[in-house]
Amino acid sequence: MPRAKETILEIDLKALKHNFEYIKSKLKSDTKILAVVKAFAYGSDANTIAVFLQDLEVDYFAVAYVSEGVALRNAGVIVPILVLHPQAVNFKMLIENCLEPSLYSAKILNEFIAIASEEKQKNYPVHIKFNTGLNRLGFRESDIDAIVSITSRSSSIRVKSIFSHLAESENLDDTAFTKNQIDSFKNISKRFTKAIGYQPMLHLANTSGILNYTDAHLDMVRTGIGLYGFGNSEKENKNLLPMATLKSVVSQIHTIEKGESVGYNRAYKSDNLKKTATIPIGHADGIGRQYGNQKGFVTINNKPAPIIGNVCMDMIMVNVTDIDCKEGDEVVIFGKETDASAFAKSANTISYEIITAISQRVKRVILE
């Protein structure tokens, strides 16, 4: 594998295939898989990822916003796409691109029916979201009669699925809350199906739900972070391969005398003779200001180099006093050996934040 000569994000499609097949191995043969590819496929490259997964015969995709779904259609994705948080202003565009909306309140349901009727749609597929404890988006169980009343008055839509979202399925120290969510959703499903008179598809489990709660698999599961190599636990992380590796290079090496400072606001002051390396990646690339000053480290020639001083917009400085390195050497910020979870943990955050933060100016390199 050629060494990096600039800041790049390597995307390993073999790792993605491995993760997809591992998740699939946890399911019954008739359980569908929805791949979550919102936020540029968790900071990677949504078009490449979606087309690749489509070739692996994934059943569904999910994005957050209509514009993300349109981009996938333009890239050649023909698999159904669920839009998790559509805005009414984009409903016409959603219909034009055969995207499927999540409808989570009476207001958004009525607004979609109005546009679907105006566009002369018949049985347009929609997904009804129920809130079972995350308290973010969704109808409550007490809304079932009202939803059925609204949907039964219009032939322009048909409920393709009902779903909910688990709040802490990764936390095996408190399974009671998740089990209660699963029971609540099953109860809602029975009542809703009986009231509407036909059987929509049911889905509830996220990546941790897939791995920890087989009774939550239902008709379809939704996986996001698992596809990209993270199982939300040390045990499951070992079964998955981080798909993305963020690399850069050493631009310059400095020798810093005792008492000299490094970076803005003189945030780092040397207590001894030190050697520092400057690397072309900064907070405009996704390495936020919460890093630096000994929070976060990069790997140079298989050794950890802590980030010192404040993170700059386009650069970080690291301590390489004990590392044999030279200008032009490759730098790994996170990847397979030191993954994004380890990098994020040093600043008290999670892998999701660091991988989705990698800005679009960082060059993506696809490893087939």
ROTI-524952 format. One line per 10 residues: for each residue y, z, x of C-alpha. Coordinates in steps of 0.2 Angstrom, whole numbers, padded with zeros to 4 digits. Each point is the difference from the previous one (the first is absolute). Last residue first. Example, Ala and Ser with C-alpha at 12.3 -4.5 7.8 and 13.67 -1.06 7.14 Angstrom:
<recs>
-0005:0036:0068 | -0017:0003:-0006 $
</recs>
This chain:
<recs>
-0008:-0019:-0055 | 0012:0010:0009 | 0017:-0002:-0008 | 0016:0003:0010 | 0015:0007:-0010 | 0017:0000:0009 | 0010:0015:-0004 | 0016:-0006:-0009 | -0009:0005:-0016 | 0002:0018:0003 $
-0015:0012:0003 | 0004:0014:-0014 | -0016:-0003:-0010 | -0011:0005:0015 | 0010:0016:0004 | 0002:0006:-0018 | -0018:-0003:-0005 | -0007:0009:0016 | 0008:0016:-0005 | 0014:0012:0004 $
0003:0015:0011 | 0008:-0008:0015 | -0015:0002:0011 | -0011:-0004:-0015 | 0007:-0018:-0001 | -0007:-0005:0017 | -0017:0007:-0003 | -0001:-0008:-0017 | 0006:-0016:0007 | -0016:-0001:0011 $
-0002:0004:0018 | -0016:-0010:0005 | 0001:-0013:-0014 | 0019:-0003:0000 | 0016:0009:0003 | 0015:-0001:0011 | -0010:-0010:0013 | 0011:-0005:0016 | -0005:-0015:0011 | 0007:-0001:0018 $
0015:-0011:0003 | 0009:0013:0011 | -0012:0010:0009 | -0012:0014:-0003 | -0010:0015:0009 | 0003:0014:-0013 | 0005:0017:0005 | 0019:-0002:-0001 | -0002:-0012:-0015 | 0012:0009:-0012 $
0005:-0012:-0014 | 0016:-0008:-0005 | 0001:-0009:-0017 | 0010:-0016:-0004 | 0007:-0011:-0014 | 0010:0012:-0011 | -0002:0015:0012 | -0013:0014:-0001 | 0008:0016:0006 | -0005:0007:0017 $
-0018:0000:0006 | -0015:-0009:-0008 | -0016:0007:0008 | -0011:-0011:0011 | -0018:0002:-0003 | -0012:-0008:0013 | -0012:-0015:-0003 | 0011:-0012:0011 | 0015:0004:-0011 | -0003:0009:-0017 $
0015:0005:-0011 | 0005:0017:-0005 | 0008:0008:-0015 | 0011:0016:-0001 | 0005:0005:0018 | 0019:-0003:-0004 | -0004:-0016:-0008 | -0006:-0003:-0018 | 0009:0005:-0016 | 0012:-0013:0005 $
-0012:-0013:-0007 | -0011:-0012:0009 | 0000:-0014:-0014 | 0007:-0015:0010 | 0019:0004:-0003 | -0005:0018:0006 | -0005:-0007:0017 | -0011:-0011:0010 | 0004:-0009:0016 | -0007:0013:0012 $
0009:0010:0014 | -0010:0009:0013 | 0004:0017:0008 | -0004:0008:0017 | 0005:0018:0002 | 0007:0011:0014 | 0002:0017:-0008 | 0007:0009:-0015 | 0006:-0016:-0008 | 0012:0000:-0015 $
-0005:-0008:-0016 | 0011:-0001:-0015 | 0015:-0007:0011 | 0008:-0004:-0017 | -0007:-0018:0002 | -0013:-0003:0014 | -0007:0009:0015 | 0009:0014:0010 | 0001:0005:0018 | -0002:0018:0005 $
-0014:-0003:0013 | 0000:-0018:0005 | -0007:-0014:-0011 | -0009:-0015:0007 | 0000:-0015:-0012 | -0012:-0013:-0005 | 0004:-0015:-0010 | -0006:-0011:-0014 | -0018:0008:-0002 | -0009:-0010:-0013 $
-0004:0001:-0019 | -0015:0002:-0011 | -0003:0005:-0018 | -0018:-0001:-0005 | -0005:-0004:-0018 | -0017:0000:-0008 | -0005:0018:0003 | -0019:0000:-0001 | -0009:0011:-0013 | -0015:0011:0001 $
0008:0012:0012 | 0015:0002:-0012 | -0012:0006:-0013 | -0004:0016:0010 | 0017:0003:0006 | 0007:-0001:-0018 | 0012:-0012:-0009 | -0012:-0015:0002 | 0011:-0010:0011 | -0003:-0018:0006 $
0011:-0013:-0009 | -0012:-0002:-0014 | -0001:0019:-0003 | 0019:0001:-0002 | -0001:-0011:-0015 | -0015:0001:-0011 | -0001:-0001:-0019 | -0016:0002:-0009 | -0007:-0009:-0015 | -0012:0002:-0015 $
-0002:0019:0002 | 0001:0007:0018 | 0006:0017:-0005 | -0018:0008:-0001 | -0002:-0005:0019 | 0013:0012:0005 | 0003:0003:0019 | 0000:-0018:0008 | 0007:-0010:-0015 | 0012:0014:-0005 $
0006:0000:0018 | 0004:-0019:-0001 | 0007:0001:-0017 | -0011:0003:-0016 | 0007:-0002:-0018 | -0006:-0017:-0008 | -0006:-0004:-0017 | -0002:-0018:-0007 | 0005:-0002:-0018 | -0013:0002:-0014 $
0005:-0005:-0018 | 0005:0008:-0016 | 0017:0007:0005 | -0003:0018:-0006 | -0018:0001:0006 | 0005:-0006:0017 | 0015:0012:0001 | -0010:0015:-0005 | -0014:-0003:0012 | 0012:-0005:0014 $
0011:0015:-0002 | -0016:0012:0001 | -0005:-0009:0016 | 0017:0002:0007 | 0001:0018:-0004 | -0017:0003:0008 | 0005:-0009:0016 | 0016:0009:0001 | -0009:0017:-0003 | -0012:-0005:0014 $
0015:-0003:0011 | 0008:0017:-0003 | -0016:0009:0002 | -0004:-0008:0017 | 0012:0011:0010 | -0006:0002:0018 | -0007:-0018:-0001 | 0018:-0006:0001 | -0001:-0019:0001 | 0000:-0003:-0018 $
0017:0008:-0002 | 0010:-0008:-0013 | -0012:-0013:-0008 | 0008:-0014:-0009 | -0003:-0007:-0018 | -0007:-0015:-0008 | -0002:-0011:-0016 | -0006:-0017:0002 | 0002:-0018:-0008 | 0011:0006:-0015 $
0004:-0016:-0009 | 0017:-0007:-0003 | 0009:-0013:-0010 | -0010:0004:-0016 | 0012:0014:-0004 | -0001:0014:-0014 | -0016:0007:0008 | 0009:0003:0016 | 0014:0011:-0008 | -0012:0011:-0011 $
-0012:0001:0015 | 0013:0007:0011 | 0007:0012:-0013 | -0018:0007:-0004 | -0003:0002:0019 | 0016:0009:0004 | -0007:0018:-0001 | -0011:-0004:0015 | 0016:-0003:0010 | 0007:-0016:0006 $
0002:-0004:0018 | 0011:0001:0016 | 0003:0014:0012 | -0008:0016:-0007 | -0015:0000:0011 | -0010:0009:-0013 | -0009:-0011:-0012 | 0014:-0013:-0003 | -0007:-0015:-0009 | 0004:-0018:0005 $
-0003:-0014:-0012 | -0005:-0017:0008 | 0006:-0016:-0008 | -0009:-0017:-0002 | 0010:-0013:-0011 | -0010:-0001:-0016 | 0011:-0015:-0006 | 0016:-0004:0008 | 0014:-0009:-0008 | 0013:0004:0013 $
0011:0009:-0013 | -0016:0010:-0005 | -0003:0004:0018 | 0018:0005:0003 | 0000:0012:-0016 | -0017:0007:0005 | 0006:0004:0017 | 0015:0010:-0006 | -0010:0009:-0013 | -0013:0006:0013 $
0015:0004:0013 | 0008:0011:-0013 | -0016:0008:-0007 | -0005:0005:0018 | -0012:-0004:0014 | -0003:-0019:-0001 | -0009:-0007:0016 | 0004:-0018:-0001 | -0012:-0015:0004 | 0006:-0015:0010 $
-0002:-0017:-0006 | 0014:-0007:0010 | 0011:-0006:-0014 | -0004:0017:-0009 | 0006:0010:0014 | 0016:-0010:0002 | 0003:0003:-0019 | -0003:0019:0003 | 0012:0001:0014 | 0015:0009:-0008 $
-0013:0012:-0009 | -0004:0007:0017 | -0018:0001:0006 | -0008:0015:0008 | -0019:-0003:0003 | 0000:-0019:-0001 | -0019:-0004:-0002 | -0005:-0017:0008 | -0015:-0010:-0006 | -0008:-0011:0014 $
0009:-0017:0003 | 0009:0004:0016 | 0007:-0016:0008 | 0014:0007:0011 | 0012:-0004:-0014 | -0010:0011:-0012 | 0001:0014:0013 | 0019:-0002:0001 | 0001:0001:-0019 | -0010:0016:0000 $
0012:0008:0013 | 0015:-0005:-0010 | -0008:0008:-0016 | 0000:0017:0008 | -0013:0013:0005 | -0014:-0011:0005 | -0019:0001:-0006 | -0014:-0013:0003 | -0015:-0003:-0009 | -0019:-0005:0002 $
-0002:-0001:0019 | -0011:-0015:0004 | 0000:0001:0019 | 0011:-0016:-0001 | 0012:0009:-0011 | 0001:0013:0013 | 0005:-0012:0014 | 0013:-0008:-0012 | 0007:0018:-0004 | 0001:0005:0018 $
0009:-0015:0006 | 0012:0000:-0014 | 0003:0019:0001 | 0004:0001:0019 | -0001:0017:0007 | 0012:0014:-0006 | -0012:0007:-0013 | -0005:-0017:-0007 | 0018:-0006:0001 | 0006:0015:-0010 $
-0014:-0003:-0014 | -0017:-0007:0005 | -0011:0012:-0011 | -0018:-0008:0000 | -0008:0002:-0017 | -0019:0001:0001 | -0012:-0002:-0015 | -0015:0011:-0003 | -0015:-0011:-0005 | -0009:0003:0017 $
0002:0018:-0001 | 0012:0007:0013 | 0000:0008:0017 | -0006:-0015:0009 | 0016:-0009:-0006 | 0011:0012:0009 | -0010:-0004:0016 | 0001:-0018:-0003 | 0019:0000:-0002 | 0002:0011:0015 $
-0011:-0012:0011 | 0010:-0015:-0006 | 0016:0008:0004 | -0006:0004:0017 | -0005:-0018:0003 | 0017:-0005:-0007 | 0009:0009:0015 | 0019:0000:-0003 | 0009:0002:0017 | 0018:0006:-0003 $
0011:-0006:0015 | 0014:0006:0011 | 0000:-0012:0015 | -0012:-0006:0014 | -0015:0008:-0008 | -0017:-0002:0010 | -0011:-0014:-0004 | -0017:0005:-0008 $
</recs>
